[in-house]
Amino acid sequence: MGWSIRLFSVAGTAVRIHLTFFLLLAWIAAIHWTRGGLEAAIDGVVFIILLFLCVVLHEFGHIFAARRYGIRTSDVTLLPIGGVASLERMPEKPGQEIVVALAGPAVNLLIAVALAAVLGGSFDLRQMGQLEEASSSLVGRIAAANVALCVFNLIPAFPMDGGRVLRALLTIRLGYTRATRVAATIGQGLAFVFALLGLLGNPLLFLIAVFIFLAASGEAGYVQAREYTRGYLASHAMITSYQALGPSSIADDAAALLLRTTQQEFPVVDGAGVMRGVLTRDALIGALQKTGGSTPVLEIMERDIPTVPENACLDNVFQRLQRSPARLVGVVDPGGRLVGYITAENLSELIMIQSSRASGPAALAGRPAPRPS
């Protein structure tokens, strides 16, 4: 995620903090300063830092639960509205999704119970309404805040944790794609309610509402798009008419191809037909500006481009494209020779075609549109 800095790494997952988080700290400090001076400002900032430490632990609850099902997480980023863990995917099996979704709130509940045990009889849930009062016990407020985090995250506003539990339960009867659509609609409705409440005096709640609305729409669109690729193979969507560069090519060779074709990227293929990398238009233009037309393409191409066999399921390719920084996947024959490639753009075109077919005359007549076998 842009505008973020890396703090540390835990078990292969980087913990990052978005620069806007420091604006939140400054805002909290300013509010508390006006209420009680320097001591109150320090207390407010310390409270927020400890609270977001609990948010990090919440996210690692999701991360370690997902890891049980072979799902990796590259990083978790702290934003003013909370934490965002970049899980490579969510499990589609309802039971697994419920476990992953509930793992985060369970961490907050455990923290609250542990802190309540430390406080003993002095812990009171009424401190949930006193989170900004420096005169209250800091430990008590953190405990109460974790209870609040647990309860708030269980609200069925997809894609919050409660919304994911709702999606998993709906999947049992409706199927994954339709369940996602229904859960997203419910989440967007609740986001509208949050936005109204936020306009009454809680700007952070308004920001959370906007995030929920957009995230629900985005994930529902992603799941629907992936559904349109089911039943297809990589060979059905790959680009087969293209110009390639050789290992000895230079930037001027690529520039000539750029002018003669409509390609935006050029595979670099050796004499055995094996793809060595991909030269993108942006990389080419940058090289022409900085190092000139004699720059070898091997020095400016993108390496480690993922490849898939011709018979790979296209929905799996779709997921790989979402995760690949190169936004391109090579397609190879059984001998490892490049026979085509798939970009995010041409896959989007296939999805648009399928979407049109789904709403076209065949769909309206109750007959499914034909698919390649």
N, C-alpha and C positions, 0 to 999 in steps of 0.2 A: 504494500500500500504506500502510495506517495506521501510526502511530507511527514515521514515517520523516521525515528532513529532507533537503532537496535540497542537494547539495554543489556540483555544476557540471553543465554540459551539453556534450556532444560530438556534433556533426553531427546535432542535433535529438533526441538521446536524453539524458534527464536521468539523472544518477547520484545515487542516494539512499543513505542509510545508516540502517538501522533502529536505533532507540534501544537495543535489546537488544545491539547490537554493542559498545556501551560497557561492558556487563556482562561481555562476553567479555574485553575489555581489562583490566578490573579484576581478573577471575579470574586471567588470565595473570600480571599484575603481582604478585598476592598469592602465587601458587605460586612464582614465581621469587624473590620477596623472601625467602620462608622458606628457600630453597635457597642463595642467595648474596648477599642484601642488595640495596641500591639498584642497584648496577651490573648485577646479574643481572636485576632487575625491568625496568630500562630496556632491556636487550638483548632480553628477551622481548617487550616491547611493540613495539619497533622491528621485530623479526622478523615479528610478526603483521601489522603495518601494511604492510610490504613484501610479505608473502605475499598479503594481500588486494588490494594493487595488481596483483599478477599475476592474481588472480581477476577483477578488473575487465577486464584485457586479454583474459583468456579469454572473458569474456562478449561483449566487442566483436568477438572473432573470430566468434562466432555471429551477432552483429548485422550486421556488414558482409557476411558470406556470405549471410545472409537477404535483405539489401537488393539483392543481385544478382537476386533473383527477385521483386522488387517488394513485399517484406514489410517493413513498418515496425516500429520498436520504440520505444514511448513512453518507457520508463525501465528502468533496471537498479538493483536494490536489494541492498545488502550486508547479509546476515544472518550470525549466528554460524556457521551451517552452510555458508556460501558465498554465491554470488551468484545472483540470480534475474532474468533478462531477460524483460521483458513483450513478447515477440513477438506481433503481432496474430494470427498463426496459424503453424502449421508447414506447409511444403510437403508435398503429398500424393504427389508423384512420388518414387519411391524414390531415384533418383539425386540429386535436389535435397536430400532430407532427409539423405542420407548426407554430402553436402558441408557442409551447415549444422551437422550434429552433430559432424563431425570437425574443423571449423574451430577450435573452442575448445581441445581437447587439442593441436592442431597449434601454437597460440600458445604453450602451456606448453612444448612440446618445443623450439620455437625459442628461447625464453628460456633454457632449460636449456643448449642448445648454445652460445648466445652467452656465457653466464656461465662455462661450462666452458672455452671458448676463452680467456677472460680469465684464468682460473686456471691454465691450462696443465696441466702434469703434477701439480699439487697437488690437482686435483679427484678425488674418490673417491666412488662411489655408496654406499659404506658410511656416508656422512654422512646417508643417509636414516634411519638409526637413531639419529642424534645431533642431531635437529632442536631439542631443548630444551637442549642443552649450550652455554652461553655461551662456553666455552673453544674451541669449534670456529669455523672461519671463517664469518662471517655470509654472505658471498657464496656460499661453498660450500654452506651450509645452504639458502639460497634456491634455488640451482641444483638441489640434490637434492629440495627440496620441489616444484619444478615437474615433475620427473620423476615424483614420487609423484602429483601432481595429474593428470598425463596418464594414468598407468596406472589410477588409481582411477576416473576419469571414463569409461574405456573398459570398465569392468565392465558386462555386459549387464543392468543393473538399471533397467528402464524406470521413470521417464522420464529417467534419466541419459543422457549422450551415447552410451555403448555400447548402452544399451537402445533408443535411437532408431535406431541403426544396425541393431540386430536387428529392430526393427519394419519398417524399410524393406526389409530382405532378405526377411522373411516376407511382406510385401505383394505381392511379385512372384508368389508362389504362392497366397496365401490371400485377397488383397484387403485393403483398408485397414482396414475395420472388424474383421474377424476377426483380422487380424495385430495390431491394437492390443490386442484382448482377450487374445490369447496372450502378447504381450510384457508386458502389465500383470500377468498371473498370475505369470510368471517373475520380474518385478521385485518383486512382493509376497513371493514365496518367498525371494528374496535379502535383502529387507528384514528378514524374520524372522531370517535368519542373522546379519545385522548387529546386530539388536537383542540377540540372545543374546551376541554378542561384546562389545557395548557394556555389558551388565550385568556382564561380568567385570572392568570397571574403566575403560571409556572412555565417559563420558556423552555426549560429542560424537557418537560413532558411533551411540549409541542415538537421539539426536535426528535424525540423518541417516536412520536406519532408519524412524522415524515419518514423516518428510517424504516419503521415497520411497513408503512404503505408501499414504499419503493421496493423494499426487500421482498415482500410478499409477491408483488407484481413480477419482479425479476425472476424469482425462483419458480413461480408458476409458469412463466414463459419458457424458462430453461427446460423444465420437465416436459412441457408440451412439445417443444422443439425436438427433444431427444426421442419422444414417442414417435414423431414423424419419421425418424431414421430407422426405427425397428423394422426388421424384415429385409433390410438392404445389406449388401456387402460393400467393402471398400472399393471393389472393382466397378460398382455401379455409379459411384460418385467421383471417381478420380479423374483428373485432367490428364489426357493422354496425348494431346497435340500441343507440344511445347518445344522450345529451343533450350538446349543445355549448353553449359560451358565446360571446358576441359580444365584439368589441373594446371596447364601451362597458359591459360587465358589471362589477359590483363584487363584492367578497368575499361580501356578503350573498346575492347571486344564486346564487353557487356553493354557499353553505351550504344554501340551500333545496333545490338539486338533490341535494346530498349526502344530505339526509334522505329525499328522495322516491325515490331510486334506489339501486342497489347499486354504482354506479361508484366507483372510487377515484381516477380521473383524468378531467379534462374538457378535451377539445380546445377551443381558442379559434380560432374560424373567422370570417373576415371575410365581407362581403356577396357576394364572388365565389366563396365556397366554399373559399378557400385557408386552410390551417392556419397560424396565426401563432405558435402555441405550445401548451403543455399546462399546465394547473393541476393539481397533485397535491394529494391530501388533506393531506399533511404541510405543504406550503407554505400551503395555505388556513388550517389551524389555527394555524400560526405567525403569519400575517397578522392573524387575528382577535384573537390575544393581544396583538400588538405595536402594530398600526396601526388596528385596528377594521374594522367591516364595510363602511365606505365606500371601502376601498382598491381602486383599479382593478385588475382582473385582469392588465392589461398590465404592471403593475409587479411582480407576484409570480409570473407564469407562467414556466415553463422555455422558453427559446428554442432555436433551431437544432435542432429535433427532426428526425432523419433521416426521409426518405420514400422509398418504393419504388413502382413501378407495380404494378397489379393482377396482371400476369403474371410478376412477379419470382419466381424459384425460392425456395421456402421455406427450403431449407437455407442459402442466402445470407442471408436475413433472420435466420435463427437466429444466424449468426455476427455480424451487425451488432448484434443485441440483446445479445450477450455483451460487445460492446465499447462500447455506448452507455451513458453515465451515466444517461440518461433512462429506460432500460429500457422504451422504447416506440418503435415505428416507425409512422409514418403511411402509409396506402395511398392512392394518388391515381389518378385516371383520366387519360386522355391529355391532358386540358385542365388538369391540375394541381390539380383540385378533390378535396378529401378525401372518400373514400367509405367509409373504415373505418380501423381501427388494430389493431395487434398488440402485445400486452404479453407480458412474460416469463411471466406467470401463465397466460394462455389458451393460449400456445404449449406450456407444460408440460402442460396438460390434453390437448392433441392428442397429445403424445408419450406420455402415460399410456394414452390410448385405443389408439394404435398398438402400444404394448408389450403391452397386454392382447390385442389381436388376434393379435399374433405368437405368443403362447403359448396361444391359445384353440383351439376345436375345428377351425377351418379350418387352422391351422398343424399341429395334431396329425394331421390327415388328409392332410397333404402338399399342401394347396391353399392358395395365397396368398390372404390377405384382400383384398377388392376395394379399389381406390384410386380416388379421383376422377380423371377424365381432364382 
